[in-house]
Amino acid sequence: MATMFPCPSCGGQLKFSPERMQMLCSSCGQYTDPRAYKGNDIENEAGINTTIYTCPNCAGEIQVIDNDGMEFCPYCGTQTTMQEHFSKSGVPKYILPFNLTKKEAREKYLEEVKHIHFVPDGLNIDDNIDKLVGLYTPYYLYDYSSDGDVSFVGKKTSTSGDYEVTKETQFNVRVDVDDMKVPFDASQTFDDNVSGSINPFPLKELEKFNPNFLAGFFVENSTVDKEIYVEDALEEAQNSLCNKVKAKADGYDLTSREDERIHNDVASKLQYKGCEGAYLPVYFMTTRNYDRVSYSVINGASGAVYSDMPIDKRKMYAAAIGASFAIFAVLFVLSLTFSFTYRIKNLCGFAALVSSFIAYYGAKIADGVYRRDNHLDDKGYFGSKDVVTSKNIKPIKKKAKKKITKSSTKAALSGAGAVVLFLILKGGYAFIIAGILYVIENGRAVSNVLNVILMLAMYISSFVFIFKGFNVVKKGQKTVLMLGTFGWIAAILIRIINLPNDIIYYIALAIVFAIIVFTIDCTVREYNRLATRPSPQFLKKGGKLENAKG
């Protein structure tokens, strides 16, 4: 089949090269300016001629203008023959060309992964990383302007001798913004939390749509109505301007009243100018994990990285066993050096605390899994505003990003970290308890008072964890919560019951800690569900970028 982008020198296939920001001929190596190049007539007033590949497994669609066929689905990761048909699709107003090569995106991904503990081996092998797909993703750009001054009062307090001095300063900040674009993805396949994690895009580098930038890359259809994100875009524009205004306070503190005053003033001056469509660049990779998938996404302009990252349980348990032996050895040496012994009943409080913590954290994970699997934080999945309203999907809360490279694993490492944290806490508590018991046994503290305080702190904390756990998990699996609660109750009962000797206490506590280990295993399994997603099933519907005019 003749190429849609023939080289003007040899007729070979031209592909856009992010490295040179030029079109590169795959035959003769000549570079061509994409802004000046005139190829075959692939675009006209009716739209652009494309080939659409549809996955027979998940119904995901991807567009191709001039590229080789698809051997696997980038959304569900299935190795399959994509069903091909032709289409004339409308085009957006803008495009942001790729600025990262596939090699650079690969390096960004590997750099991110190498800092993460317990990464499954299959996620960083060449066969998996080679599935990175350069994909132009549809976005809506909500445009705002603002013109006027925002006034507020800041306070700064200092001390001078015995006096406290408060200085008040009046600030007048000019808010003059003519073209503020707030992006939201227009794709059902692109989770709102994922797209938010790789923001921001350098929108100042937007270009008028030019199909030449698409050469060699894939394109995704827009499937979301623009009305879905109108409220979210307005809130984000207001928050962004408010933060810029408050940044002018220069070390002065603001009262809640002044903060509200700034917000109201900014909101009154903000003007909505309309919405336009754009193609923004991402590298997209899907990895199958049994019946679920994990996504890795790299911003094709800035290099920001998002990655779903499950835990390799074999690696985690190997590290846990090593840490446990090290802790045991240190405590054994300390016990011989300082001649202290543990009070077996005090270990019941520690067991109750650990069980309750795992129960609480397991409840949080279960709630997160339920929300993710049911797309309760992903407005775009539902395609239209009417469906979002009927399902009561809440507005997206975007957090400010502090650095370019992002990863779900750094945001989601609370999951892996919580399991590892248990091991660290176990050792930490053991050292604390050992020190306190040493002091108690050697008569350097008021034994009864200190012991009572320690035990009360443990049991009260454990009760709080259990109480919060049952309040967190409204829906979703309660396996970890119930197992942790069972271990908590067992530890407390062992403490209350007056067993005849220490050996029976040790046996009973060994059973409790076996329950804890099993509960940790269930926690990791549940976390791996949180760090992955159900294999997608898409019902394509919703907006078109070319219709984003208002």
SVG drawing of the C-alpha trace seen along z (x, -y; Angstrom):
<svg xmlns="http://www.w3.org/2000/svg" viewBox="-30 -48 57 72">
<polyline fill="none" stroke="black" stroke-width="0.4" points="0.0,0.0 1.3,-3.4 2.4,-5.6 0.3,-8.6 3.5,-10.5 5.9,-9.9 9.4,-11.2 9.9,-14.1 13.3,-12.7 12.8,-8.9 9.1,-8.2 9.8,-6.3 7.8,-6.5 8.2,-9.6 7.7,-9.4 7.8,-12.2 11.0,-12.2 10.7,-13.9 14.5,-13.9 14.8,-16.4 11.2,-17.7 11.3,-16.8 9.9,-14.1 12.4,-11.4 12.5,-9.1 12.9,-5.5 14.5,-4.8 17.0,-7.5 17.3,-9.2 16.3,-12.7 14.6,-15.1 11.6,-17.2 10.0,-20.1 6.5,-18.9 5.1,-22.5 6.0,-22.9 5.5,-19.3 2.6,-18.7 1.9,-15.0 -1.1,-13.0 -4.5,-14.5 -5.4,-12.8 -7.2,-15.9 -10.0,-17.9 -13.0,-19.9 -14.8,-16.6 -12.0,-15.4 -9.0,-13.1 -8.8,-9.7 -7.8,-7.0 -7.7,-3.3 -9.4,-2.2 -8.4,1.0 -10.9,2.4 -9.9,5.0 -12.3,8.0 -11.6,8.6 -12.3,5.2 -13.7,3.1 -10.9,0.5 -10.3,-1.5 -7.1,-3.1 -6.6,-5.1 -3.8,-4.9 -3.1,-7.2 0.1,-5.7 1.6,-3.0 2.0,0.7 -0.9,2.8 -1.5,3.6 -0.4,7.0 -1.7,6.4 -4.3,4.2 -2.7,1.3 -5.6,1.2 -6.2,4.8 -2.8,6.1 -4.2,9.0 -2.1,10.5 -4.8,10.5 -5.5,9.6 -7.2,6.2 -10.2,5.8 -9.6,3.1 -12.0,0.7 -11.7,-2.7 -13.1,-6.0 -13.1,-9.7 -12.7,-11.3 -13.0,-15.0 -9.8,-16.7 -9.2,-18.8 -8.0,-22.4 -4.6,-21.8 -1.9,-19.3 1.1,-19.0 3.9,-17.1 5.9,-14.4 9.0,-15.8 10.3,-12.4 11.6,-9.6 10.5,-6.0 14.0,-5.3 13.8,-8.3 10.4,-7.2 11.8,-3.7 14.6,-5.2 12.2,-7.4 10.2,-4.2 13.2,-2.2 14.6,-5.1 11.2,-5.2 11.0,-1.4 14.5,-0.9 13.6,-3.0 10.7,-0.8 10.9,2.3 9.4,5.7 8.7,4.9 7.5,8.1 10.3,9.2 8.1,9.2 7.5,5.4 11.0,4.4 12.0,6.9 12.6,5.9 9.6,7.8 7.3,5.9 8.8,2.5 8.8,2.9 5.0,2.7 5.3,-1.1 3.0,-2.7 3.3,-6.3 -0.3,-7.5 -1.9,-10.9 -4.6,-11.1 -7.7,-13.3 -8.1,-16.2 -10.5,-19.0 -8.9,-22.4 -11.2,-24.6 -10.2,-28.2 -10.4,-31.0 -9.3,-34.6 -9.2,-37.0 -8.5,-40.7 -8.4,-42.8 -6.8,-43.3 -7.2,-41.0 -6.6,-42.6 -5.9,-40.9 -4.3,-41.5 -1.3,-39.4 0.0,-39.1 3.6,-38.4 4.3,-37.8 7.7,-38.1 9.1,-38.5 11.1,-41.4 12.3,-40.8 9.3,-40.0 6.9,-41.4 5.1,-39.7 4.9,-42.0 2.3,-41.5 2.7,-43.3 -0.2,-43.7 0.4,-44.4 -2.1,-45.2 -1.4,-43.3 -2.8,-44.2 -2.1,-41.5 -2.8,-42.0 -4.5,-39.0 -4.2,-39.5 -4.6,-36.1 -5.8,-36.1 -5.5,-32.5 -5.5,-30.0 -6.1,-26.4 -7.2,-23.7 -6.8,-20.2 -9.0,-17.1 -8.7,-13.9 -11.6,-13.1 -11.1,-9.3 -13.0,-6.6 -9.9,-4.4 -7.7,-6.9 -8.5,-7.0 -8.9,-10.5 -6.5,-9.8 -3.9,-8.5 -4.2,-11.5 -4.0,-13.8 -0.8,-12.1 1.2,-13.0 0.1,-16.6 1.1,-19.3 1.7,-19.4 3.6,-22.4 0.5,-23.9 2.5,-26.9 4.0,-24.7 0.6,-23.8 0.4,-24.0 -2.5,-24.3 -3.5,-20.7 -1.2,-19.3 -1.6,-15.6 2.2,-15.5 2.9,-15.3 0.8,-12.1 3.1,-10.2 4.5,-7.1 2.2,-7.4 -1.2,-6.1 -4.2,-8.2 -7.1,-7.5 -10.7,-8.5 -12.5,-10.9 -15.3,-9.2 -16.3,-11.6 -18.7,-14.6 -17.1,-17.9 -19.8,-18.8 -18.5,-16.2 -15.6,-18.3 -16.9,-21.8 -17.3,-22.1 -13.9,-20.5 -12.1,-22.7 -13.7,-25.8 -12.6,-24.7 -9.1,-23.9 -8.8,-27.3 -9.9,-29.1 -7.5,-27.1 -4.6,-27.8 -5.2,-31.5 -5.8,-31.6 -2.4,-29.9 -0.7,-32.4 -2.2,-35.3 -1.3,-33.8 2.2,-33.2 2.7,-37.0 2.1,-37.1 5.9,-36.7 6.0,-35.0 2.9,-36.6 0.2,-34.4 -3.4,-34.6 -6.4,-34.1 -9.2,-31.8 -11.3,-34.9 -8.7,-36.4 -8.3,-33.1 -12.0,-33.0 -11.9,-36.6 -9.2,-35.8 -11.2,-32.8 -14.4,-34.8 -12.6,-37.7 -10.8,-35.4 -14.0,-33.5 -15.8,-36.8 -13.2,-37.8 -12.7,-34.5 -14.3,-34.4 -15.0,-31.1 -14.1,-31.5 -15.0,-28.1 -13.6,-24.6 -11.4,-23.3 -10.1,-19.8 -6.4,-18.8 -4.2,-15.8 -1.6,-15.5 1.3,-13.0 1.6,-10.0 3.5,-6.7 1.2,-4.0 2.0,-0.4 -0.3,2.3 0.8,5.4 -1.5,8.3 -1.6,9.7 -3.8,12.8 -7.3,11.4 -6.3,7.8 -4.1,5.2 -1.6,2.6 -0.9,-0.6 2.3,-2.6 2.0,-6.0 4.7,-8.5 4.0,-12.1 5.3,-12.4 6.2,-16.1 7.5,-16.4 8.5,-12.9 6.3,-12.6 5.7,-8.9 2.7,-7.1 2.9,-3.4 0.5,-0.8 2.9,1.4 1.8,4.6 4.1,6.3 6.1,9.5 5.3,11.5 8.3,13.7 10.7,10.7 8.7,9.2 8.8,12.3 12.5,12.8 13.2,9.3 10.9,9.9 12.6,13.1 16.0,11.4 14.8,8.4 13.2,10.7 16.4,12.7 18.4,9.5 15.9,8.1 15.9,11.4 19.7,11.5 20.0,7.9 17.4,8.5 19.1,11.7 22.4,10.0 20.8,7.2 19.0,9.6 22.3,11.3 24.2,8.0 21.7,6.3 20.1,9.4 16.5,8.4 13.6,10.6 10.2,10.0 7.0,10.1 4.9,12.5 1.6,10.7 3.0,7.5 3.4,9.1 -0.4,9.5 -0.8,5.8 1.7,5.7 -0.1,8.5 -3.4,6.6 -1.9,3.4 -0.4,5.1 -3.6,7.0 -5.7,3.8 -3.4,1.8 -3.5,4.4 -7.3,4.6 -7.6,0.8 -5.2,0.7 -6.8,3.7 -10.2,1.8 -8.7,-1.2 -7.3,1.0 -10.6,2.8 -12.4,-0.5 -9.9,-1.7 -10.3,1.5 -14.1,1.1 -13.9,-2.5 -11.4,-1.8 -13.1,1.3 -16.4,-0.6 -14.8,-3.8 -16.2,-5.9 -13.3,-8.5 -13.3,-8.3 -15.9,-10.5 -14.6,-10.0 -15.3,-6.3 -19.1,-6.9 -18.9,-9.0 -21.7,-11.5 -22.7,-14.0 -26.1,-12.4 -24.6,-9.1 -22.1,-10.8 -25.0,-12.6 -27.2,-9.5 -24.3,-7.6 -23.4,-10.5 -19.7,-10.5 -17.9,-13.2 -15.8,-16.0 -12.1,-15.1 -9.8,-16.5 -6.5,-17.2 -3.4,-17.8 -0.6,-20.1 2.4,-18.4 5.8,-19.4 8.2,-17.7 8.2,-16.4 8.6,-12.7 5.5,-11.0 4.6,-7.5 1.5,-5.8 3.9,-3.7 5.2,-6.7 1.7,-7.9 0.5,-4.3 3.6,-3.1 1.5,-3.6 0.3,-0.2 3.6,1.6 5.0,-0.6 2.3,0.4 3.3,4.0 7.0,3.3 6.1,0.7 4.7,3.6 8.0,5.3 9.8,2.1 7.3,1.3 7.6,4.8 11.3,4.3 10.8,0.8 8.2,1.8 10.4,4.7 13.3,2.3 11.0,-0.1 9.4,2.7 12.9,4.2 14.2,0.8 11.1,0.2 11.2,3.7 14.9,3.4 14.2,0.2 11.3,1.8 13.3,5.0 16.2,3.0 14.1,0.7 14.9,-2.5 11.3,-3.5 8.0,-3.2 7.3,0.3 3.5,0.4 2.8,-3.1 5.0,-2.8 3.7,0.6 0.1,-0.5 0.7,-3.5 2.4,-1.4 -0.4,1.2 -3.2,-1.3 -1.6,-3.1 -1.4,0.1 -4.9,1.3 -6.5,-2.2 -4.6,-2.6 -5.7,0.9 -9.3,0.1 -9.1,-3.1 -7.7,-1.2 -10.5,1.3 -13.2,-1.3 -11.8,-3.3 -11.5,-0.2 -15.2,0.6 -16.0,-3.0 -13.8,-3.1 -14.9,0.0 -18.5,-0.6 -18.4,1.8 -15.9,4.2 -14.2,7.2 -13.9,7.3 -11.5,10.3 -8.5,8.5 -10.7,6.4 -12.3,9.5 -9.1,11.5 -7.3,8.6 -10.2,8.1 -10.2,11.8 -6.4,11.6 -7.1,8.5 -9.9,10.2 -7.7,13.3 -4.8,11.3 -7.0,9.4 -8.6,12.6 -5.2,14.2 -4.2,11.2 -7.4,11.3 -7.5,15.1 -5.1,16.2 -3.3,19.1 -1.4,21.5 2.1,20.9 4.2,19.0 4.5,22.0 0.8,21.9 1.0,18.1 3.7,18.6 1.7,21.2 -1.4,19.0 0.5,16.0 2.2,18.1 -1.2,18.9 -2.1,15.2 1.0,14.2 0.3,17.0 -3.0,15.3 -1.2,12.0 1.1,13.4 -1.8,14.9 -3.6,11.6 -0.5,9.8 -0.6,12.2 -4.2,11.4 -3.4,7.6 -0.7,8.0 -3.1,9.9 -5.7,7.1 -3.1,4.4 -2.2,6.1 -5.8,5.8 -5.6,2.1 -2.4,1.7 -4.0,3.3 -7.3,2.8 -10.1,5.1 -9.5,6.0 -11.4,3.2 -14.6,3.5 -15.4,0.3 -18.8,-0.9 -17.7,-3.5 -19.9,-6.6 -19.7,-10.3 -18.1,-13.4 -16.0,-14.3 -13.1,-16.7 -14.1,-18.5 -17.4,-19.4 -15.6,-21.1 -16.4,-24.6 -18.3,-26.1"/>
</svg>
